[in-house]
Amino acid sequence: PPTQSLAAPSEEPAPATKKKRLRDPLAIVLICVIVVSLLIASLIGGELYARHVANNKVAQAVACEVQDQATASFGVAPLLLWQLATKHFTNISVSTAGNQIRDAKAMKIDISIKDVKLDKTANSKGTIGALDATITWTSDGIKQSVQNAIPVLGPFVTNSVTTHPSDGTIELKGMLDNITTKPVVSGNGIQLQIQSFNALGFTMPRESVQSTLDSYTQKLTANYPLGIHADSVQVTDSGVTSHFSTRNATIPAGDNNDSCFANL
């Protein structure tokens, strides 16, 4: 009998199978999950990098101003990427290491900054709605600082420092003499007013010591940027705590007189 050739199997159903796979709900869900995961990963990576850069810039500016190490952090909400896009930063916290603020030894500052709006002009980089700072100064730091401020007396009146929270005074005792001072708000800074000065064997007048202390504390606490000024001061068991603040402050453009803000 004549042989009959068998027809080759048709290959056309393959495209239909492929289309069916593409219409598979599970495959579509997996693709969407992968895409969303990549987007989230990119967003998280960008957010972390932006925070790292922003935290460092603010910390460096504060460290430059107070001459001590500092750390900074931006508020968790909204996302920093959004704050960067809108140039509106809701909340920033800064803390220094507590080694010193300028020439004041063992002085630490904790700063809360709110409502920062960047709007660069020839003279400024924007505004700060509110800045509040708590400064702590330990008894030992006061001793070291006053020794540096009045080297002619040195350890003779600053061998030890004792705080008296009950009457808000600080007693500086030495081998021969002692000074009792009271920290008060004066102008934009803090003044150590001499309440009593018992000098045995020294010809240096009380007025001269007060003038030297005033010059020193003015340099430490009265020349901060952004209009930051002292609001209150309190003597504690371990030293002195003071509050400084400013409102609606202009951020300097970062010229030669404000070099600490140049990289913000």
C-alpha positions as CSV (number, residue, x, y, z in Angstrom):
1,P,0.0,0.0,0.0
2,P,1.2,3.4,-0.7
3,T,2.8,5.0,2.2
4,Q,1.3,8.2,3.6
5,S,3.5,10.9,5.0
6,L,2.6,12.1,8.4
7,A,2.1,15.8,8.7
8,A,4.6,17.6,10.9
9,P,3.1,18.8,14.1
10,S,2.0,22.4,14.0
11,E,4.2,24.9,16.0
12,E,1.5,27.7,16.1
13,P,0.2,27.0,19.6
14,A,3.5,28.2,21.2
15,P,2.7,31.9,20.9
16,A,-0.6,31.2,22.5
17,T,1.1,29.5,25.4
18,K,3.5,32.5,25.8
19,K,0.6,34.9,25.8
20,K,-1.1,32.8,28.4
21,R,2.0,33.0,30.6
22,L,2.1,36.7,30.3
23,R,-1.5,36.9,31.4
24,D,-0.7,34.7,34.4
25,P,-1.8,36.8,37.5
26,L,1.0,35.4,39.6
27,A,3.6,36.5,37.1
28,I,2.2,40.0,37.0
29,V,2.2,40.2,40.7
30,L,5.8,39.1,41.0
31,I,6.8,41.7,38.4
32,C,5.0,44.4,40.3
33,V,6.6,43.4,43.6
34,I,10.1,43.4,42.0
35,V,9.5,46.9,40.5
36,V,8.1,48.3,43.8
37,S,10.9,46.7,45.8
38,L,13.5,48.4,43.5
39,L,11.8,51.7,43.8
40,I,11.7,51.4,47.6
41,A,15.3,50.4,47.8
42,S,16.3,53.4,45.7
43,L,14.2,55.7,47.8
44,I,15.7,54.3,51.1
45,G,19.2,54.6,49.6
46,G,18.7,58.2,48.5
47,E,17.2,59.1,51.8
48,L,20.1,57.6,53.8
49,Y,22.6,59.3,51.6
50,A,20.9,62.7,51.8
51,R,20.7,62.4,55.6
52,H,24.4,61.5,55.8
53,V,25.4,64.5,53.8
54,A,23.0,66.9,55.5
55,N,23.9,65.8,59.0
56,N,27.6,66.2,58.3
57,K,27.2,69.7,56.8
58,V,25.2,71.0,59.8
59,A,27.5,69.3,62.3
60,Q,30.6,70.8,60.6
61,A,29.1,74.3,60.7
62,V,28.3,74.0,64.5
63,A,31.7,72.4,65.2
64,C,33.4,75.3,63.5
65,E,31.5,77.9,65.5
66,V,31.9,76.3,68.9
67,Q,35.3,74.7,68.2
68,D,34.3,71.2,69.4
69,Q,33.1,68.0,67.8
70,A,29.4,68.0,67.0
71,T,26.7,65.6,65.7
72,A,23.4,66.6,63.9
73,S,20.2,64.8,62.9
74,F,17.2,65.8,60.9
75,G,13.6,64.9,62.0
76,V,12.3,61.6,60.7
77,A,9.2,63.2,59.1
78,P,8.7,64.2,56.5
79,L,11.3,62.4,54.4
80,L,14.5,64.5,54.1
81,L,14.3,64.1,50.3
82,W,11.0,65.9,50.4
83,Q,12.5,68.6,52.7
84,L,15.3,69.0,50.3
85,A,12.9,69.4,47.4
86,T,10.8,72.0,49.2
87,K,13.8,73.6,50.9
88,H,11.8,73.5,54.1
89,F,13.3,71.7,57.1
90,T,11.0,71.1,60.0
91,N,13.3,69.9,62.8
92,I,17.0,69.6,63.3
93,S,18.9,68.5,66.5
94,V,22.5,69.2,67.2
95,S,24.7,68.2,70.2
96,T,28.4,68.9,70.9
97,A,30.9,66.6,72.5
98,G,31.1,68.6,75.7
99,N,34.8,69.3,75.6
100,Q,34.5,73.0,75.2
101,I,32.7,75.9,73.6
102,R,35.4,78.2,72.3
103,D,37.6,78.7,75.3
104,A,35.2,77.5,77.9
105,K,36.3,74.1,79.0
106,A,33.8,71.2,79.7
107,M,30.9,73.2,78.2
108,K,28.3,71.3,76.2
109,I,25.5,72.6,74.0
110,D,22.3,70.8,72.8
111,I,20.4,72.7,70.1
112,S,16.9,72.3,68.6
113,I,16.3,74.1,65.3
114,K,12.8,74.3,63.8
115,D,11.2,75.7,60.6
116,V,14.3,76.3,58.4
117,K,13.5,77.8,55.0
118,L,16.2,78.1,52.4
119,D,15.9,81.0,50.0
120,K,19.3,82.1,48.8
121,T,20.0,85.8,48.2
122,A,23.1,87.9,48.1
123,N,23.1,88.4,51.9
124,S,21.5,85.2,53.2
125,K,20.7,81.6,52.6
126,G,17.3,81.7,54.3
127,T,15.7,81.9,57.7
128,I,15.4,79.9,60.9
129,G,12.0,80.0,62.6
130,A,13.2,79.0,66.0
131,L,16.4,77.9,67.7
132,D,16.7,76.9,71.3
133,A,19.9,75.8,72.9
134,T,20.7,74.4,76.4
135,I,24.3,75.0,77.5
136,T,25.8,73.1,80.5
137,W,29.0,74.1,82.1
138,T,30.5,71.8,84.7
139,S,32.2,73.0,87.9
140,D,35.5,71.6,86.8
141,G,35.1,73.4,83.5
142,I,34.5,76.7,85.3
143,K,37.6,76.1,87.3
144,Q,39.8,75.5,84.3
145,S,38.2,78.4,82.3
146,V,38.6,80.9,85.1
147,Q,42.2,79.9,85.6
148,N,42.8,80.6,82.0
149,A,40.9,83.9,82.2
150,I,42.8,85.2,85.2
151,P,46.3,83.7,84.8
152,V,47.8,86.2,87.3
153,L,45.7,84.6,90.1
154,G,45.6,81.0,88.7
155,P,45.2,78.4,91.3
156,F,45.4,80.9,94.2
157,V,41.6,81.5,93.8
158,T,40.5,78.6,91.6
159,N,41.9,75.5,93.4
160,S,38.3,74.2,93.7
161,V,34.8,75.3,92.5
162,T,31.7,74.7,94.6
163,T,28.2,75.5,93.3
164,H,25.4,76.6,95.6
165,P,22.0,76.1,93.9
166,S,20.1,77.5,97.0
167,D,21.3,81.1,96.4
168,G,22.5,80.7,92.8
169,T,26.2,81.3,93.5
170,I,29.5,79.7,92.6
171,E,32.4,79.7,95.1
172,L,36.0,79.6,93.8
173,K,38.3,78.6,96.5
174,G,42.1,78.9,96.4
175,M,45.1,78.4,98.7
176,L,45.0,82.0,99.9
177,D,41.8,83.6,98.5
178,N,38.3,82.9,97.4
179,I,35.8,84.5,95.1
180,T,32.0,84.1,95.2
181,T,30.3,84.8,91.9
182,K,26.7,84.8,90.7
183,P,26.0,84.0,87.0
184,V,23.3,86.3,85.6
185,V,22.0,87.2,82.1
186,S,23.7,90.3,80.9
187,G,23.1,91.7,77.5
188,N,23.2,88.8,75.0
189,G,25.3,86.6,77.2
190,I,26.2,85.5,80.7
191,Q,28.1,87.5,83.4
192,L,29.8,86.1,86.5
193,Q,29.0,88.9,89.0
194,I,31.5,88.9,91.9
195,Q,29.5,88.8,95.2
196,S,32.5,88.7,97.5
197,F,36.3,88.8,96.9
198,N,38.6,88.0,99.7
199,A,42.2,88.8,98.7
200,L,45.0,88.0,101.0
201,G,48.4,89.1,99.8
202,F,47.2,90.4,96.4
203,T,47.0,93.9,95.3
204,M,44.8,93.2,92.3
205,P,41.5,95.1,93.0
206,R,38.1,93.5,92.8
207,E,37.1,95.8,90.0
208,S,40.0,94.6,87.9
209,V,39.0,90.9,88.4
210,Q,35.4,91.7,87.5
211,S,36.5,93.5,84.4
212,T,38.6,90.5,83.4
213,L,35.8,88.0,84.0
214,D,33.4,90.2,82.0
215,S,35.7,90.3,79.0
216,Y,36.1,86.6,79.2
217,T,32.4,85.7,79.5
218,Q,31.4,88.2,76.8
219,K,33.8,86.4,74.5
220,L,32.3,83.1,75.4
221,T,28.6,83.7,75.4
222,A,27.7,87.0,73.8
223,N,29.0,86.8,70.3
224,Y,27.0,84.0,68.8
225,P,25.7,84.2,65.2
226,L,22.0,84.3,64.1
227,G,21.1,86.7,66.9
228,I,21.4,83.9,69.5
229,H,21.2,85.4,73.0
230,A,20.9,84.2,76.6
231,D,17.5,83.9,78.2
232,S,18.2,82.3,81.6
233,V,20.9,80.8,83.7
234,Q,20.6,78.4,86.7
235,V,23.2,77.1,89.1
236,T,23.0,73.3,89.7
237,D,24.7,70.8,91.9
238,S,27.2,70.0,89.1
239,G,27.7,73.4,87.5
240,V,25.6,75.9,85.5
241,T,22.8,75.4,83.0
242,S,21.7,78.2,80.7
243,H,19.2,78.6,77.9
244,F,19.9,80.5,74.7
245,S,17.5,81.2,71.8
246,T,16.7,83.2,68.7
247,R,13.6,83.6,66.5
248,N,13.2,84.3,62.8
249,A,16.9,84.5,62.3
250,T,18.6,85.1,59.0
251,I,21.2,82.5,57.9
252,P,24.3,84.4,56.8
253,A,25.5,83.8,53.2
254,G,28.9,82.6,54.4
255,D,31.2,85.4,53.6
256,N,34.6,85.9,55.2
257,N,33.0,87.0,58.5
258,D,30.7,83.9,58.6
259,S,33.0,81.2,57.2
260,C,31.5,78.5,59.4
261,F,28.3,78.7,57.3
262,A,30.0,78.7,53.9
263,N,29.3,75.0,53.1
264,L,25.7,74.9,54.3
